[in-house]
Amino acid sequence: MVFFVGFARNYVMWNPFLEEFERVMDLWLGLEVHASLIKMGFELDTYVKSALLNYYETCWGVESANQVFYEMPDRDDLLWNEAIMVNLKNERLVNALELFTEMQFFFVKANAITLLKMLQASGKHGALSEGKQIHGYVIKHKLESNLSICNSLISMYSRNGKLKLARRVFDSMKDRNLSSWNSIISSYSALGYMNDAWNLFHKMESSGVKPDIITWNCLLSGHAVHGSYKEVLTILEKMQASSFRPNSCSITSVLQAATELRLLNIGKEIHGYVIRNGLDYDVYVGTSLLDMYVKNDCLTISQAIFNNMKNKNIVAWNSLITGYAFKGHFYDARRLLNNMEEEGITPDLVTWNGMVSGYSMWGHSEEALAVIHDIKSSGLTPNVVSWTALISGCSQKGNYRESLEYFVQMQQEGIKPNSATLSSLLRTCGGLSLLKKGKEIHCFSAKSGFIEDVYIATALIDMYSKSGDLKSAHEVFRRTTNKTLACWNCMIMGFSIYGLGMEAISLFSEMQGAGVLPDSITFTALLSACKNSGLVDEGWDYFDSMGKDYGIKPTIEHYSCMVDLLGRAGYLDEAWDFIQTMPLNPDATIWGAFLGSCRIHTNLEFAEIAAKELFNLEPYNSANYVLMMNLYAMSNRWEDVERIRGLMAEKENTDEEEKEKALLSHTEKLAITYGLIKTKSNAPIRVIKNTRICSDCHTAAKYMSLARGVEIFLRDGARFHHFKAGRCSCNDFW
């Protein structure tokens, strides 16, 4: 202590020593200095007091710093502001606000830096009411002319979702700098109001303020976050035309757009730009590149990027692990998981959930459930995402009953479902045509506040359509606001599978009027609607308009719809010419559709051509052989029947299980009969099968509905049949 006594005569000199103690974190020495000052009775100046606050906060924690502050006499403006800053630094917003309120009773003024930090904290923590109090303080003390404070007010209100209040602050500003414009443009962009953001952008330019890289990045990020990926690439071109070079923030948004649009070539060009400009040091850029290659099925390149990353964060590890898991490369995913732990990085829920999703997507539900147990063993708690990944994977794979069983387990674990969980469950109910269970989930969604969720609404439309209740599906559709493209597509497909072609066409026209652009799925639904209703001319019009009007390249699925449409309508020659001129090689779906049409119209010449192709493409598909035998039998060509039977024997695709299925074919008759026996009321009978219903069963179902006065809903592999009073909704066209 002799050393300190020697310097005690000039207490101002204690300040640098305290700062040095703070730097070296010498806990006890700092306390000795503080004790010496108190014993010697020195009246400390503000700077020494501030240094003491910071010393205690750094070495002993914010609570100790607060205690020292309240024990200090003569707390002036600077010390109050310093105390608030210490609390804000430690994320103690409540304490900071209490100090802010208390200081006003002592007529102490907050400085501009304190107000800025308080507003930033209010925006970060969603403390709207507290932010409004600070705004009131700003108005009371006439600080509206401070540009930095006004810009922070705009940011605070927008981060709390109060865009109108943010705009009111902006409009009230007499002077605006570039930061002001960037703040309000960023606010509109972040909340998805892109038209308003662009209007402000043009207004800024017309007022003589030039945008900077931050302005452009706000627009890029806003469009990327809200799914306007094509616009992101357009903005990039405009930005470069204005002589702005993309930085790391720009690149992450552009890579996100390239990833979602599956534009691998553009992604590679961006990768080249990143290397040329030395941006690969940025961990976010590196992770975005990794994610882009993973989602474009370039796992080898992803692994190379990962290996070259100097600073791998957990996001990079998770992206590659999930990529391998999603592709079914579970050995590689597990290897990476082990390496990650060896590197000292602890897997988080995102890591484990990626594994759960991968296993369940590939039908390995037991392994997925084992990962759920691994999560528990690691000390973490499986969350709603974990269970939803398991349920969703099972549903996508067609393991509907398992998904319902896992939902029960999820509830037993006390995990509340979210909208994604409910959407997956509704998909399950649609897959099994469980109308009653689907209605229960509909009620649950309403009680849980998810009824206005557009994804839930879309899943409900799908469930009701596939469960034979098109009326309810249409009611949900009409009540849905802010319909997405998927919502429109789902309703058009609903009309399609019920053979309501004109209704599907009318809805498509309504969709166009709403300004929603169609995609390839829309045209699959439209062409299916035309096929199921025999609307040949309309089908041709839509097929031609895909490329001409919307730039959509037809896929094999669209060509298959057209072959089926032409063939079932009796235009076999035209269907044959269509197949011959296709730019794609015909696959089994094309030849299968053509063969089915040949059976309907008893055209053996074309049928033999289609069968020959199918026997090569699907040599072990017994259905093709059986169909040809039936055609030959209808034409009394018994030698050919025996020849086909011989081909089947050579291929051995008719094992005992197949024979049993063949004997039990036309089980829809048995299912309907069983329903009639078990059902005492006039409740509708619902039957599901995976293949097309035959003409014999179709006729039988019509007579059953007439004889018993009951409605029968039969969903086959292609569409719905609604039998009522001896008639079918398909009008005998299927």
C-alpha positions in Angstrom: 0.0 0.0 0.0 3.0 2.3 0.3 2.9 2.7 -3.4 -0.6 4.0 -3.4 -0.2 6.3 -0.5 2.6 8.1 -2.3 0.2 9.0 -5.1 -2.8 9.8 -3.0 -2.2 13.5 -2.9 -3.5 14.1 -6.4 -6.7 12.0 -6.6 -7.1 12.9 -10.3 -4.2 10.6 -11.0 -6.2 7.6 -9.6 -8.3 7.4 -12.7 -5.7 5.9 -15.1 -4.7 3.5 -12.4 -8.3 2.2 -12.0 -8.5 1.9 -15.8 -5.3 -0.2 -15.8 -6.7 -2.4 -13.0 -9.9 -2.8 -15.1 -7.7 -3.8 -18.1 -5.7 -6.4 -16.3 -8.8 -7.6 -14.4 -7.0 -7.4 -11.1 -10.0 -7.8 -8.8 -8.6 -7.4 -5.4 -6.1 -4.6 -6.2 -9.0 -2.5 -7.5 -10.9 -3.0 -4.3 -7.9 -1.9 -2.3 -7.6 1.3 -4.4 -11.3 2.0 -3.8 -10.9 1.4 -0.1 -7.9 3.7 0.1 -9.8 6.5 -1.5 -12.6 6.2 1.0 -10.3 6.0 4.0 -8.4 9.1 2.9 -11.7 11.0 2.5 -11.0 12.2 -1.0 -14.0 13.7 -2.7 -13.9 11.9 -6.1 -14.6 13.7 -9.3 -17.1 12.5 -11.9 -14.5 10.8 -14.0 -13.1 8.8 -11.2 -16.6 7.7 -10.2 -17.3 6.7 -13.8 -14.1 4.7 -13.8 -15.2 3.0 -10.6 -18.6 2.1 -12.1 -16.9 0.5 -15.1 -14.3 -1.3 -13.0 -17.1 -2.9 -10.8 -19.2 -3.8 -13.9 -16.2 -5.4 -15.6 -14.7 -7.2 -12.6 -17.7 -7.9 -10.3 -20.8 -7.6 -12.5 -23.5 -5.1 -13.2 -25.3 -5.6 -9.8 -22.1 -4.5 -8.0 -21.8 -1.5 -10.3 -25.4 -0.5 -9.6 -24.8 -0.9 -5.8 -21.8 1.4 -6.0 -23.7 3.9 -8.0 -26.5 4.1 -5.5 -24.0 4.5 -2.6 -22.3 7.4 -4.3 -23.2 10.9 -3.1 -23.6 13.8 -5.5 -24.5 11.9 -8.6 -24.3 14.4 -11.5 -25.7 14.2 -15.1 -22.6 12.4 -16.4 -22.7 9.7 -13.7 -26.4 9.0 -14.2 -25.9 8.6 -17.9 -22.9 6.3 -17.3 -24.9 4.1 -15.0 -27.6 3.7 -17.7 -25.0 2.9 -20.3 -23.5 0.2 -18.0 -26.9 -1.5 -17.7 -27.6 -1.3 -21.4 -24.3 -2.8 -22.1 -25.3 -5.8 -20.0 -28.8 -6.2 -21.6 -30.5 -4.8 -18.5 -33.1 -2.8 -20.2 -35.5 -2.8 -17.3 -32.8 -1.4 -14.9 -31.8 1.2 -17.5 -35.4 2.3 -17.8 -35.8 2.5 -14.0 -32.7 4.7 -13.9 -33.9 6.8 -16.8 -37.3 7.4 -15.0 -35.6 8.0 -11.6 -33.1 10.6 -13.0 -36.0 12.8 -14.1 -37.1 13.2 -10.5 -33.7 14.6 -9.8 -33.9 16.9 -12.8 -31.0 15.2 -14.4 -30.8 15.4 -18.2 -30.1 12.4 -20.4 -27.6 13.1 -23.1 -28.0 12.3 -26.8 -25.9 9.1 -26.7 -27.9 7.7 -23.8 -31.2 8.4 -25.7 -29.8 6.7 -28.8 -28.8 3.6 -26.9 -32.1 3.5 -25.1 -34.0 3.7 -28.3 -31.8 1.0 -29.9 -32.5 -1.3 -26.9 -36.2 -0.6 -27.0 -36.3 -1.7 -30.6 -34.1 -4.7 -30.1 -36.2 -6.0 -27.1 -39.6 -5.1 -28.5 -40.2 -2.6 -25.7 -42.6 -0.3 -27.5 -44.2 1.4 -24.5 -40.7 2.2 -23.1 -39.7 3.5 -26.5 -42.7 5.8 -26.5 -41.7 7.2 -23.1 -38.3 8.1 -24.5 -40.0 9.6 -27.5 -42.1 11.7 -25.1 -38.9 12.8 -23.4 -37.4 13.8 -26.8 -40.4 16.0 -27.6 -40.5 17.5 -24.1 -36.9 18.6 -24.3 -37.2 19.7 -27.9 -34.7 17.3 -29.3 -36.6 16.5 -32.5 -33.9 18.4 -34.5 -31.3 15.8 -33.6 -31.1 13.7 -36.7 -29.5 10.7 -35.0 -32.3 10.6 -32.4 -35.0 10.8 -35.0 -33.4 8.1 -37.1 -33.3 5.9 -34.0 -36.9 6.6 -33.4 -37.8 5.5 -36.9 -35.8 2.3 -36.4 -37.4 1.7 -32.9 -40.9 2.0 -34.2 -40.3 -0.2 -37.3 -38.7 -2.9 -35.2 -41.8 -2.9 -33.1 -44.0 -3.3 -36.2 -45.3 0.3 -35.9 -44.6 1.5 -39.5 -47.2 4.3 -39.4 -45.5 5.8 -36.3 -42.1 5.4 -37.9 -43.4 7.2 -41.0 -44.9 10.0 -38.9 -41.5 10.7 -37.3 -39.9 10.7 -40.7 -42.5 13.1 -42.2 -42.2 15.4 -39.3 -38.4 15.8 -39.8 -37.5 19.2 -41.2 -34.0 18.1 -42.2 -33.1 14.6 -43.4 -29.8 13.1 -44.1 -28.9 9.9 -45.9 -29.2 7.9 -42.7 -32.8 9.2 -42.3 -33.8 7.9 -45.8 -32.0 4.6 -45.2 -33.8 4.2 -41.9 -37.3 4.6 -43.3 -36.5 2.6 -46.5 -35.1 -0.2 -44.4 -38.2 -0.1 -42.2 -40.6 -0.6 -45.2 -38.3 -3.2 -46.8 -37.9 -5.2 -43.6 -41.7 -5.4 -43.1 -42.3 -6.4 -46.8 -43.8 -3.1 -48.1 -41.6 -3.1 -51.1 -43.7 -0.7 -53.3 -43.6 1.9 -50.6 -39.8 1.3 -50.2 -39.3 1.9 -53.9 -41.5 5.1 -53.8 -39.3 6.4 -51.0 -36.2 5.5 -52.9 -37.3 7.5 -55.9 -38.4 10.4 -53.7 -35.0 10.4 -52.0 -33.3 10.6 -55.4 -35.5 13.4 -56.6 -34.7 15.4 -53.4 -31.1 15.3 -54.3 -29.9 12.6 -51.9 -28.0 9.8 -53.5 -28.3 6.3 -52.3 -25.3 4.4 -50.9 -24.5 0.7 -50.6 -26.7 0.5 -47.4 -29.7 1.7 -49.3 -29.3 -0.9 -52.0 -28.6 -3.6 -49.4 -31.9 -2.7 -47.6 -33.8 -3.3 -50.9 -31.9 -6.5 -51.6 -32.5 -7.9 -48.2 -36.2 -6.9 -48.1 -37.0 -8.6 -51.3 -34.9 -11.7 -50.3 -36.6 -12.1 -46.9 -40.1 -11.8 -48.3 -39.5 -14.2 -51.2 -39.3 -11.8 -54.2 -36.2 -13.6 -55.4 -36.3 -12.7 -59.1 -36.5 -9.0 -58.1 -33.3 -9.5 -56.0 -31.4 -10.3 -59.2 -33.0 -7.3 -61.0 -31.9 -5.0 -58.2 -28.4 -6.4 -58.3 -28.2 -5.4 -62.0 -29.5 -1.9 -61.2 -27.1 -1.5 -58.4 -24.1 -2.5 -60.5 -25.4 -0.1 -63.3 -25.2 2.6 -60.7 -21.5 1.8 -60.1 -22.0 0.1 -56.7 -19.9 -3.0 -56.1 -21.8 -5.6 -54.0 -20.3 -6.2 -50.6 -20.7 -9.2 -48.2 -24.2 -8.1 -47.2 -25.3 -7.8 -50.8 -23.8 -11.2 -51.6 -25.7 -13.0 -48.9 -29.0 -11.7 -50.2 -28.2 -12.5 -53.8 -27.0 -16.0 -52.9 -30.3 -16.6 -51.0 -32.2 -15.6 -54.1 -30.0 -17.9 -56.4 -30.5 -20.7 -53.9 -34.3 -20.5 -53.7 -34.6 -20.1 -57.5 -32.2 -23.1 -58.0 -30.1 -21.0 -60.4 -26.8 -22.9 -60.0 -25.0 -21.1 -62.8 -25.8 -17.7 -61.3 -24.7 -19.0 -58.0 -21.4 -20.1 -59.5 -20.9 -16.6 -61.0 -21.4 -15.1 -57.6 -19.0 -17.6 -56.2 -16.4 -16.4 -58.7 -17.1 -12.7 -57.8 -16.6 -13.6 -54.1 -13.2 -15.2 -54.7 -12.0 -12.4 -57.0 -12.9 -9.7 -54.5 -11.7 -11.5 -51.4 -15.1 -11.8 -49.8 -14.7 -15.5 -48.9 -13.2 -14.5 -45.5 -16.7 -13.5 -44.4 -18.3 -16.4 -42.5 -21.8 -15.4 -43.6 -20.8 -15.3 -47.2 -19.1 -18.7 -46.8 -22.2 -20.2 -45.1 -24.5 -18.8 -47.8 -22.3 -20.3 -50.6 -22.3 -23.6 -48.7 -26.1 -23.5 -48.4 -26.5 -22.7 -52.1 -24.5 -25.7 -53.2 -26.2 -28.0 -50.7 -29.7 -27.0 -52.0 -28.5 -27.4 -55.6 -27.4 -31.0 -54.9 -23.7 -30.2 -55.2 -22.6 -31.8 -52.0 -19.0 -32.4 -53.3 -18.5 -28.6 -53.9 -20.2 -27.9 -50.5 -17.8 -30.2 -48.8 -14.8 -28.4 -50.5 -16.1 -25.0 -49.5 -16.6 -26.2 -45.9 -13.1 -27.7 -45.8 -11.6 -24.3 -46.9 -13.6 -22.2 -44.4 -11.2 -20.8 -41.8 -13.9 -19.8 -39.3 -16.6 -22.4 -39.3 -19.6 -21.5 -37.3 -22.4 -23.8 -36.2 -24.6 -22.7 -39.1 -22.0 -24.0 -41.6 -21.8 -27.4 -39.8 -25.6 -27.6 -39.6 -26.0 -26.7 -43.3 -23.7 -29.5 -44.5 -25.0 -32.1 -42.0 -28.6 -31.3 -43.0 -27.6 -31.5 -46.7 -26.2 -35.0 -46.3 -29.2 -36.1 -44.2 -31.7 -34.8 -46.7 -30.0 -36.7 -49.5 -30.0 -39.9 -47.5 -26.2 -39.9 -47.0 -26.6 -40.7 -43.3 -23.1 -42.1 -42.9 -21.6 -38.8 -44.0 -24.0 -36.8 -41.9 -23.1 -38.9 -38.8 -19.4 -38.5 -39.6 -19.7 -34.8 -39.8 -21.7 -34.8 -36.5 -18.9 -36.6 -34.8 -16.2 -34.3 -36.3 -18.2 -31.3 -35.1 -18.2 -32.6 -31.5 -14.4 -33.4 -31.8 -13.9 -29.7 -32.8 -15.5 -28.7 -29.5 -18.7 -27.5 -31.1 -21.8 -28.8 -29.3 -24.7 -29.8 -31.6 -27.8 -27.7 -31.1 -31.4 -28.4 -31.9 -31.0 -27.3 -35.5 -28.3 -30.0 -35.9 -30.4 -32.7 -34.4 -33.6 -31.6 -36.2 -31.8 -31.8 -39.5 -31.0 -35.5 -38.8 -34.7 -36.1 -37.7 -36.0 -34.5 -41.0 -33.5 -36.5 -43.1 -34.4 -39.9 -41.6 -38.1 -39.3 -41.7 -38.1 -38.0 -45.3 -36.4 -41.2 -46.4 -38.9 -43.4 -44.5 -36.6 -44.3 -41.6 -39.0 -43.3 -38.9 -37.5 -45.5 -36.3 -34.1 -43.9 -36.8 -35.7 -40.5 -36.7 -37.3 -41.4 -33.4 -34.0 -42.6 -32.1 -32.5 -39.1 -32.8 -35.3 -37.6 -30.7 -34.0 -39.8 -27.9 -30.4 -38.7 -28.7 -31.6 -35.1 -28.3 -32.9 -35.9 -24.8 -29.7 -37.7 -23.9 -27.6 -34.7 -24.9 -29.4 -32.6 -22.3 -31.6 -30.7 -24.8 -35.4 -30.9 -25.1 -37.0 -31.8 -28.4 -39.1 -28.9 -29.5 -42.0 -28.5 -31.8 -39.7 -28.4 -34.8 -38.2 -31.7 -33.8 -41.6 -33.5 -33.6 -43.0 -31.6 -36.7 -40.0 -32.8 -38.7 -40.8 -36.4 -37.8 -44.5 -36.0 -38.5 -44.0 -34.1 -41.7 -41.4 -36.6 -43.0 -43.8 -39.5 -42.4 -46.7 -37.6 -44.1 -44.6 -36.8 -47.2 -43.5 -40.4 -47.5 -47.0 -41.6 -47.3 -46.6 -43.1 -43.8 -49.8 -41.4 -42.6 -50.7 -43.6 -39.7 -47.2 -43.3 -38.2 -47.5 -39.5 -38.4 -50.7 -39.6 -36.4 -49.1 -41.9 -33.8 -46.1 -39.5 -33.5 -48.5 -36.6 -33.0 -50.1 -38.4 -30.1 -46.5 -38.9 -28.6 -45.8 -35.2 -29.2 -48.9 -34.2 -27.2 -47.9 -36.7 -24.4 -44.5 -34.9 -24.2 -46.4 -31.6 -23.6 -45.3 -30.0 -26.9 -47.9 -27.7 -28.5 -48.2 -28.0 -32.3 -47.5 -25.0 -34.6 -48.9 -24.2 -38.0 -46.4 -26.5 -39.7 -47.4 -29.4 -37.5 -51.1 -28.9 -38.2 -50.4 -28.5 -41.9 -48.6 -31.9 -41.9 -51.4 -33.5 -40.0 -54.0 -32.2 -42.4 -51.9 -33.6 -45.2 -52.1 -37.0 -43.4 -55.9 -36.7 -43.0 -56.2 -35.9 -46.7 -54.0 -38.9 -47.6 -56.2 -41.3 -45.7 -59.5 -39.4 -46.4 -60.0 -39.0 -42.7 -62.7 -36.4 -42.9 -63.8 -36.6 -39.2 -60.2 -36.3 -37.9 -59.5 -33.5 -40.4 -62.5 -31.6 -39.0 -61.2 -32.0 -35.5 -57.8 -30.5 -36.5 -59.7 -27.7 -38.3 -61.4 -26.9 -34.9 -58.2 -27.2 -33.1 -56.6 -24.8 -35.5 -59.4 -22.3 -34.9 -59.1 -22.5 -31.1 -55.3 -22.2 -31.3 -55.5 -19.0 -33.4 -54.1 -20.5 -36.6 -57.3 -20.2 -38.7 -56.0 -17.2 -40.6 -52.7 -18.8 -41.4 -52.6 -19.2 -45.2 -50.6 -22.4 -45.0 -53.2 -23.9 -42.7 -55.9 -22.8 -45.0 -54.1 -24.4 -48.0 -53.7 -27.6 -46.1 -57.4 -27.5 -45.2 -58.5 -27.0 -48.8 -56.3 -30.0 -49.7 -57.7 -32.2 -46.9 -61.3 -31.4 -47.6 -60.8 -32.0 -51.4 -59.2 -35.4 -50.9 -61.7 -36.4 -48.2 -64.8 -35.9 -50.5 -66.0 -32.6 -49.1 -65.4 -30.1 -51.9 -68.0 -27.8 -50.5 -66.0 -27.2 -47.3 -62.8 -26.9 -49.3 -64.4 -24.1 -51.3 -65.7 -22.4 -48.2 -62.3 -22.3 -46.7 -60.8 -21.0 -49.9 -63.3 -18.1 -50.1 -62.7 -17.1 -46.5 -58.9 -17.0 -47.0 -57.4 -13.6 -47.3 -54.0 -12.9 -49.0 -54.2 -16.2 -50.9 -50.9 -17.5 -52.0 -50.2 -19.3 -55.4 -50.2 -22.6 -53.5 -53.7 -21.8 -52.2 -55.0 -21.1 -55.7 -53.3 -24.2 -57.1 -54.8 -26.4 -54.4 -58.4 -25.2 -55.1 -58.0 -25.6 -58.9 -56.7 -29.2 -58.3 -59.7 -29.8 -56.1 -62.1 -28.9 -58.9 -59.9 -31.0 -61.2 -60.1 -34.3 -59.3 -63.9 -33.9 -59.1 -64.1 -33.5 -62.8 -65.3 -29.9 -62.6 -63.3 -28.6 -65.5 -65.2 -25.5 -66.2 -65.1 -24.5 -62.5 -61.3 -25.0 -62.5 -61.0 -22.8 -65.6 -63.2 -20.1 -64.1 -61.1 -20.1 -60.9 -57.9 -19.8 -63.0 -59.4 -16.7 -64.7 -60.2 -15.2 -61.3 -56.6 -15.9 -60.2 -55.3 -14.1 -63.2 -57.6 -11.1 -62.4 -56.1 -11.1 -58.9 -52.6 -10.6 -60.5 -51.2 -14.0 -59.3 -48.9 -15.5 -61.8 -49.2 -19.3 -62.4 -46.4 -21.8 -62.2 -46.0 -25.3 -63.6 -48.1 -26.8 -60.8 -51.0 -24.5 -61.9 -50.9 -25.9 -65.4 -50.7 -29.5 -64.2 -53.9 -28.8 -62.3 -55.5 -27.1 -65.3 -54.5 -29.8 -67.7 -55.8 -32.5 -65.3 -59.1 -30.6 -65.1 -59.4 -30.6 -68.8 -58.4 -34.3 -69.0 -61.0 -35.3 -66.4 -63.7 -33.3 -68.2 -62.8 -34.1 -71.8 -62.1 -30.4 -72.6 -59.7 -30.9 -75.5 -59.7 -27.4 -77.0 -59.2 -25.8 -73.6 -56.4 -28.2 -72.8 -54.6 -27.3 -76.0 -54.9 -23.6 -75.3 -53.4 -23.9 -71.8 -50.6 -26.2 -73.0 -49.7 -23.7 -75.7 -49.9 -20.7 -73.4 -47.4 -22.2 -70.9 -44.4 -21.3 -72.9 -45.8 -18.5 -75.0 -47.4 -16.4 -72.3 -45.6 -17.4 -69.1 -42.2 -18.8 -70.2 -42.9 -22.1 -68.4 -41.2 -25.1 -70.0 -43.6 -28.1 -70.0 -42.4 -31.1 -68.0 -43.1 -34.8 -68.6 -46.1 -34.5 -66.3 -47.7 -31.9 -68.6 -47.0 -34.0 -71.7 -48.6 -37.0 -69.9 -51.7 -35.0 -69.2 -52.0 -34.1 -72.9 -51.6 -37.7 -74.1 -54.2 -38.8 -71.6 -56.6 -36.0 -72.6 -56.3 -36.6 -76.3 -56.4 -40.4 -76.0 -59.4 -40.6 -73.7 -61.3 -38.2 -75.9 -60.8 -40.6 -78.8 -58.1 -38.7 -80.6 -55.6 -41.6 -80.7 -53.9 -40.5 -83.9 -53.4 -37.0 -82.6 -52.0 -38.5 -79.3 -49.6 -40.7 -81.3 -48.4 -37.7 -83.3 -48.0 -35.7 -80.1 -45.8 -38.5 -78.6 -43.7 -38.6 -81.7 -43.0 -34.9 -81.7 -42.3 -34.5 -78.0 -38.9 -32.9 -77.1 -38.6 -35.3 -74.2 -38.2 -39.0 -74.3 -41.6 -40.7 -73.5 -41.5 -42.4 -70.1 -43.7 -45.0 -68.5 -46.4 -42.4 -67.6 -46.7 -41.4 -71.3 -47.0 -44.9 -72.6 -49.2 -45.9 -69.7 -51.7 -43.1 -70.5 -51.6 -44.0 -74.1 -52.2 -47.7 -73.4 -55.1 -46.9 -71.1 -56.7 -44.9 -73.9 -56.2 -47.7 -76.3 -58.0 -50.0 -73.9 -61.0 -47.6 -73.7 -61.3 -47.4 -77.5 -60.2 -51.0 -78.2 -57.3 -50.0 -80.5 -55.0 -53.0 -80.6 -52.6 -51.5 -83.2 -51.5 -48.6 -81.0 -51.9 -50.7 -77.8 -49.3 -53.2 -79.0 -46.8 -50.3 -79.7 -47.4 -48.8 -76.2 -47.2 -52.3 -74.5 -43.9 -53.0 -76.2 -42.4 -49.8 -74.8 -43.8 -50.5 -71.4 -42.5 -54.0 -71.3 -39.0 -52.5 -71.8 -39.4 -49.7 -69.4 -41.3 -51.6 -66.7 -40.6 -55.3 -67.3 -41.9 -56.3 -63.8 -45.1 -54.2 -63.8 -47.8 -56.9 -64.0 -50.6 -54.4 -64.6 -49.3 -53.7 -68.2 -49.4 -57.4 -69.1 -52.9 -57.9 -67.5 -54.2 -54.9 -69.5 -52.9 -56.3 -72.8 -54.4 -59.8 -72.0 -57.8 -58.2 -71.4 -57.5 -56.3 -74.7 -56.7 -59.5 -76.5 -59.5 -61.4 -74.8 -62.0 -58.7 -75.8 -60.9 -59.3 -79.4 -61.0 -63.1 -79.0 -57.3 -63.3 -79.7 -56.7 -66.2 -77.2 -53.3 -67.2 -78.7 -52.0 -63.7 -77.9 -53.5 -64.0 -74.4 -51.4 -67.1 -73.8 -48.3 -65.4 -75.3 -48.6 -62.5 -72.9 -49.1 -65.0 -70.0 -45.9 -66.7 -71.1 -44.0 -63.4 -71.1 -45.2 -62.8 -67.5 -44.0 -66.3 -66.5 -40.6 -65.5 -68.0 -40.3 -62.3 -66.0 -41.6 -64.0 -62.8 -43.3 -60.9 -61.6 -46.3 -62.6 -60.4 -45.4 -63.9 -56.9 -47.9 -65.2 -54.4 -48.5 -61.7 -53.0 -49.2 -60.4 -56.5 -51.6 -63.3 -57.1 -53.4 -62.6 -53.9 -53.7 -58.9 -54.9 -55.0 -59.9 -58.3 -57.6 -62.2 -56.7 -58.7 -59.4 -54.4 -58.8 -56.8 -57.2 -62.0 -54.8 -57.5 -62.0 -54.6 -53.7 -63.9 -51.3 -54.0 -67.0 -53.5 -54.5 -66.3 -55.3 -51.2 -65.5 -52.0 -49.4 -68.8 -50.4 -50.6 -70.7 -53.5 -49.6 -69.1 -53.6 -46.2 -70.0 -49.9 -45.7 -73.6 -50.6 -46.6 -73.7 -53.4 -44.1 -72.1 -51.5 -41.2 -73.8 -48.1 -41.9 -77.4 -47.9 -40.5 -78.0 -44.3 -41.4 -77.8 -42.6 -44.7 -74.2 -41.3 -44.0 -72.0 -41.2 -47.1 -69.6 -44.1 -47.8 -66.0 -43.2 -48.5 -63.6 -45.5 -50.3 -60.0 -45.0 -51.3 -57.9 -47.0 -53.8 -54.6 -46.3 -55.6 -55.5 -47.5 -59.1 -58.2 -46.4 -61.6 -61.7 -47.9 -61.0 -62.8 -50.4 -63.7 -66.0 -50.0 -65.7 -67.7 -52.9 -64.0 -67.1 -51.5 -60.5 -68.1 -48.1 -61.7 -71.4 -49.5 -62.9 -71.9 -51.5 -59.7 -71.3 -48.4 -57.6 -74.0 -46.4 -59.5 -76.6 -49.1 -59.0 -75.7 -49.4 -55.3 -76.2 -45.7 -54.7 -79.5 -45.9 -56.4 -80.8 -49.0 -54.7 -79.8 -47.9 -51.2 -80.3 -44.1 -51.6 -76.8 -43.4 -50.3 -74.0 -41.2 -51.5 -70.7 -43.0 -52.3 -67.4 -41.1 -52.6 -64.7 -43.2 -54.3 -61.2 -41.8 -54.7 -59.2 -43.7 -57.2 -55.6 -43.1 -58.4 -56.6 -40.2 -60.7 -59.8 -38.5 -59.4 -62.9 -38.5 -57.3 -66.2 -40.3 -58.2 -69.3 -39.1 -56.4 -72.1 -41.6 -56.9 -75.6 -40.4 -56.1 -79.1 -41.7 -57.2 -77.5 -43.9 -59.9 -75.3 -41.2 -61.4 -71.6 -40.3 -61.1 -70.1 -36.9 -61.0 -67.6 -37.9 -63.7 -70.5 -38.4 -66.2 -68.8 -41.7 -67.1 -65.7 -40.0 -68.4 -62.6 -41.2 -66.6 
